[in-house]
């Protein structure tokens, strides 16, 4: 099933892009929103929680792209599927978290 391949790549890209703010915030020692905060997605989680959550997202993204999706970096359709997942989630997260972190002026 070819479409499942692209779905795996799309979500792999989304998981990988979601890992970035959590790992970066955690490594910098800064709290950041996570699903484990109170209220979920709005409150702040510790830097340790964010590193762990970001690492989990990176592992899931890797598994989706390299194992489930059999990603070929020379195939334009594979690149578009993964990049589209990353871009759409990045735009959504910018909108969601911009109101908490000063990005939505």
Secondary structure as a PSIPRED ss2 file (coil, helix, strand):
# PSIPRED VFORMAT (PSIPRED V4.0)

   1 X C   1.000  0.000  0.000
   2 X H   0.000  1.000  0.000
   3 X H   0.000  1.000  0.000
   4 X H   0.000  1.000  0.000
   5 X H   0.000  1.000  0.000
   6 X H   0.000  1.000  0.000
   7 X H   0.000  1.000  0.000
   8 X H   0.000  1.000  0.000
   9 X H   0.000  1.000  0.000
  10 X H   0.000  1.000  0.000
  11 X H   0.000  1.000  0.000
  12 X H   0.000  1.000  0.000
  13 X H   0.000  1.000  0.000
  14 X H   0.000  1.000  0.000
  15 X H   0.000  1.000  0.000
  16 X H   0.000  1.000  0.000
  17 X H   0.000  1.000  0.000
  18 X H   0.000  1.000  0.000
  19 X H   0.000  1.000  0.000
  20 X H   0.000  1.000  0.000
  21 X H   0.000  1.000  0.000
  22 X H   0.000  1.000  0.000
  23 X H   0.000  1.000  0.000
  24 X H   0.000  1.000  0.000
  25 X H   0.000  1.000  0.000
  26 X H   0.000  1.000  0.000
  27 X H   0.000  1.000  0.000
  28 X C   1.000  0.000  0.000
  29 X C   1.000  0.000  0.000
  30 X C   1.000  0.000  0.000
  31 X C   1.000  0.000  0.000
  32 X E   0.000  0.000  1.000
  33 X E   0.000  0.000  1.000
  34 X C   1.000  0.000  0.000
  35 X C   1.000  0.000  0.000
  36 X C   1.000  0.000  0.000
  37 X C   1.000  0.000  0.000
  38 X C   1.000  0.000  0.000
  39 X C   1.000  0.000  0.000
  40 X C   1.000  0.000  0.000
  41 X C   1.000  0.000  0.000
  42 X C   1.000  0.000  0.000
  43 X C   1.000  0.000  0.000
  44 X E   0.000  0.000  1.000
  45 X E   0.000  0.000  1.000
  46 X C   1.000  0.000  0.000
  47 X H   0.000  1.000  0.000
  48 X H   0.000  1.000  0.000
  49 X H   0.000  1.000  0.000
  50 X H   0.000  1.000  0.000
  51 X H   0.000  1.000  0.000
  52 X H   0.000  1.000  0.000
  53 X H   0.000  1.000  0.000
  54 X H   0.000  1.000  0.000
  55 X H   0.000  1.000  0.000
  56 X H   0.000  1.000  0.000
  57 X H   0.000  1.000  0.000
  58 X H   0.000  1.000  0.000
  59 X H   0.000  1.000  0.000
  60 X H   0.000  1.000  0.000
  61 X H   0.000  1.000  0.000
  62 X H   0.000  1.000  0.000
  63 X H   0.000  1.000  0.000
  64 X H   0.000  1.000  0.000
  65 X H   0.000  1.000  0.000
  66 X H   0.000  1.000  0.000
  67 X H   0.000  1.000  0.000
  68 X H   0.000  1.000  0.000
  69 X C   1.000  0.000  0.000
  70 X C   1.000  0.000  0.000
  71 X C   1.000  0.000  0.000
  72 X C   1.000  0.000  0.000
  73 X C   1.000  0.000  0.000
  74 X C   1.000  0.000  0.000
  75 X C   1.000  0.000  0.000
  76 X H   0.000  1.000  0.000
  77 X H   0.000  1.000  0.000
  78 X H   0.000  1.000  0.000
  79 X H   0.000  1.000  0.000
  80 X H   0.000  1.000  0.000
  81 X H   0.000  1.000  0.000
  82 X H   0.000  1.000  0.000
  83 X H   0.000  1.000  0.000
  84 X H   0.000  1.000  0.000
  85 X H   0.000  1.000  0.000
  86 X H   0.000  1.000  0.000
  87 X H   0.000  1.000  0.000
  88 X H   0.000  1.000  0.000
  89 X H   0.000  1.000  0.000
  90 X H   0.000  1.000  0.000
  91 X H   0.000  1.000  0.000
  92 X H   0.000  1.000  0.000
  93 X H   0.000  1.000  0.000
  94 X H   0.000  1.000  0.000
  95 X H   0.000  1.000  0.000
  96 X H   0.000  1.000  0.000
  97 X H   0.000  1.000  0.000
  98 X H   0.000  1.000  0.000
  99 X H   0.000  1.000  0.000
 100 X H   0.000  1.000  0.000
 101 X H   0.000  1.000  0.000
 102 X C   1.000  0.000  0.000
 103 X C   1.000  0.000  0.000
 104 X C   1.000  0.000  0.000
 105 X C   1.000  0.000  0.000
